[in-house]
Amino acid sequence: MADSDLHNLLSGRFVREVIGPAVKSGATDAELMVLFESVQFGMMEILHRHYAMDPATAVSLCEGSLHSAIERFAGARNIAG
């Protein structure tokens, strides 16, 4: 499976199985941002505890990942817009 296929599979599942039910049950945008923060925090914990990365490295990787997601989001909207 190509990296992009895996990414699309995982992001689709996250939307359908986590975000979708939260929205359908009436979650506010603020509550969704708390969920997003929890996911980010969890990833940093995994990088630190499981992969023995120092906190600064884990934070840097998550910042880079968020930046990539922002670029993908903006790029997709510019094409569709």
C-alpha positions in Angstrom: 0.0 0.0 0.0 1.4 3.4 -1.0 2.0 6.0 1.8 -0.8 8.2 0.4 -3.2 5.3 0.3 -2.5 4.5 3.9 -2.8 8.2 4.9 -6.2 8.4 3.1 -7.4 5.2 4.8 -6.4 6.3 8.3 -7.7 9.9 7.9 -11.0 8.6 6.5 -11.4 6.1 9.4 -10.6 8.9 11.9 -13.2 11.1 10.4 -15.8 8.3 10.2 -15.1 6.6 13.5 -14.1 9.4 15.8 -15.0 12.9 14.5 -18.2 11.9 12.8 -19.9 10.4 15.8 -18.7 13.4 18.0 -20.3 15.8 15.5 -23.5 13.8 15.2 -23.8 13.7 19.0 -23.6 17.5 19.1 -20.0 18.3 19.8 -19.1 22.0 19.5 -16.2 23.3 17.6 -14.4 23.9 20.9 -15.0 20.3 21.9 -13.5 19.1 18.6 -10.4 21.2 19.3 -10.0 19.6 22.7 -10.2 16.2 20.9 -7.6 17.4 18.4 -5.3 18.6 21.2 -5.7 15.2 22.9 -4.7 13.4 19.7 -1.6 15.6 19.4 -0.7 15.1 23.1 -1.1 11.3 22.7 1.2 11.2 19.7 3.9 13.2 21.6 3.6 10.7 24.5 3.9 7.8 22.1 7.0 9.3 20.5 8.5 10.0 23.9 7.7 6.8 25.7 7.7 4.1 23.0 10.3 5.5 20.7 12.4 7.1 23.5 12.5 10.5 21.8 13.2 13.5 23.9 10.2 15.9 24.3 11.7 18.6 22.1 12.1 16.1 19.2 8.6 14.8 19.7 7.2 18.3 19.6 9.2 19.2 16.5 7.9 16.2 14.7 4.3 17.0 15.6 4.8 20.6 14.5 6.1 19.4 11.2 3.2 17.0 10.8 0.7 19.8 11.5 2.4 22.1 9.0 2.2 19.3 6.3 -1.5 18.8 7.1 -2.1 22.6 6.8 -0.4 22.6 3.4 -2.4 19.6 2.2 -5.6 21.3 3.4 -4.8 24.6 1.8 -3.7 23.0 -1.4 -6.9 20.9 -1.7 -9.0 24.0 -1.1 -7.1 26.1 -3.7 -7.7 23.5 -6.3 -11.4 23.1 -5.5 -11.9 26.8 -4.8 
